[in-house]
């Protein structure tokens, strides 16, 4: 499962982008 997840670079990149956009917003509002 984890290996399949790590192979899916597109999914991994999408998650990292989502986190990068969500983190500053949460810190600002929090």
MARPA-679556 format. One line per field, with one value per atom (N, C-alpha, C): atom name; y negated, z negated, x negated; residue in one letter; residue number from 0. Coordinates in nm, 2 decimals. Each point is the difference from the previous one (the first is absolute). Example, Ala and Ser with C-alpha at 12.3 -4.5 7.8 and 13.67 -1.06 7.14 Angstrom:
2
at <- (N,CA,C,N,CA,C) .
py <- (0.57,-0.12,-0.12,-0.11,-0.11,-0.11) .
pz <- (-0.78,0.00,0.00,0.07,0.00,-0.08) .
px <- (-1.32,0.09,-0.09,0.04,-0.09,0.08) .
aa <- (A,A,A,S,S,S) .
i <- (0,0,0,1,1,1) .
//
This chain:
30
at <- (N,CA,C,N,CA,C,N,CA,C,N,CA,C,N,CA,C,N,CA,C,N,CA,C,N,CA,C,N,CA,C,N,CA,C,N,CA,C,N,CA,C,N,CA,C,N,CA,C,N,CA,C,N,CA,C,N,CA,C,N,CA,C,N,CA,C,N,CA,C,N,CA,C,N,CA,C,N,CA,C,N,CA,C,N,CA,C,N,CA,C,N,CA,C,N,CA,C,N,CA,C,N,CA,C) .
py <- (0.12,-0.12,-0.13,0.00,-0.12,-0.01,0.12,-0.01,-0.05,0.04,-0.04,-0.15,-0.05,-0.14,-0.08,0.05,-0.08,0.00,0.11,0.00,-0.10,-0.04,-0.09,-0.14,-0.05,-0.13,-0.11,0.02,-0.11,-0.02,0.11,0.00,-0.07,0.05,-0.06,-0.15,-0.04,-0.14,-0.08,0.06,-0.07,-0.02,0.10,-0.01,-0.10,0.00,-0.10,-0.14,-0.02,-0.14,-0.04,0.10,-0.03,-0.04,0.07,-0.03,-0.14,-0.02,-0.13,-0.12,0.02,-0.10,-0.01,0.11,0.00,-0.04,0.03,-0.03,-0.15,-0.09,-0.14,-0.06,0.05,-0.05,0.04,0.12,0.05,-0.08,-0.03,-0.07,-0.14,-0.06,-0.14,-0.01,0.09,-0.01,0.05,0.09,0.05,-0.09) .
pz <- (0.00,0.00,0.00,-0.09,-0.01,0.12,0.05,0.12,0.12,0.02,0.11,-0.02,-0.12,-0.03,0.04,-0.03,0.02,0.15,0.08,0.14,0.07,-0.06,0.07,-0.03,0.08,-0.02,0.02,0.09,0.03,-0.13,-0.06,-0.12,-0.11,-0.01,-0.11,0.02,0.12,0.03,-0.03,0.03,-0.02,-0.15,-0.08,-0.15,-0.05,0.04,-0.04,0.03,0.12,0.04,-0.09,-0.03,-0.08,-0.14,-0.06,-0.13,0.00,0.11,0.00,0.01,0.06,0.01,-0.13,-0.07,-0.12,-0.12,-0.01,-0.13,-0.03,0.09,-0.03,-0.04,0.07,-0.03,-0.14,-0.04,-0.14,-0.10,0.02,-0.09,-0.01,0.11,0.00,-0.08,0.03,-0.07,-0.14,-0.03,-0.14,-0.08) .
px <- (-0.08,0.08,-0.09,-0.09,-0.09,-0.09,-0.04,-0.09,0.08,0.13,0.08,0.02,0.02,0.02,-0.12,-0.12,-0.12,-0.03,0.04,-0.02,0.09,0.11,0.09,-0.04,-0.10,-0.06,0.10,0.09,0.10,0.09,0.04,0.08,-0.08,-0.13,-0.08,-0.02,-0.03,-0.02,0.13,0.11,0.13,0.02,-0.03,0.01,-0.09,-0.13,-0.09,0.04,0.06,0.05,0.11,0.09,0.12,-0.05,-0.10,-0.05,-0.06,-0.08,-0.07,0.09,0.12,0.10,0.08,0.02,0.08,-0.07,-0.13,-0.07,-0.01,-0.04,0.00,0.13,0.11,0.13,0.04,-0.03,0.03,-0.07,-0.13,-0.08,0.05,0.04,0.05,0.13,0.09,0.13,-0.01,-0.09,-0.02,-0.07) .
aa <- (X,X,X,X,X,X,X,X,X,X,X,X,X,X,X,X,X,X,X,X,X,X,X,X,X,X,X,X,X,X,X,X,X,X,X,X,X,X,X,X,X,X,X,X,X,X,X,X,X,X,X,X,X,X,X,X,X,X,X,X,X,X,X,X,X,X,X,X,X,X,X,X,X,X,X,X,X,X,X,X,X,X,X,X,X,X,X,X,X,X) .
i <- (0,0,0,1,1,1,2,2,2,3,3,3,4,4,4,5,5,5,6,6,6,7,7,7,8,8,8,9,9,9,10,10,10,11,11,11,12,12,12,13,13,13,14,14,14,15,15,15,16,16,16,17,17,17,18,18,18,19,19,19,20,20,20,21,21,21,22,22,22,23,23,23,24,24,24,25,25,25,26,26,26,27,27,27,28,28,28,29,29,29) .
//
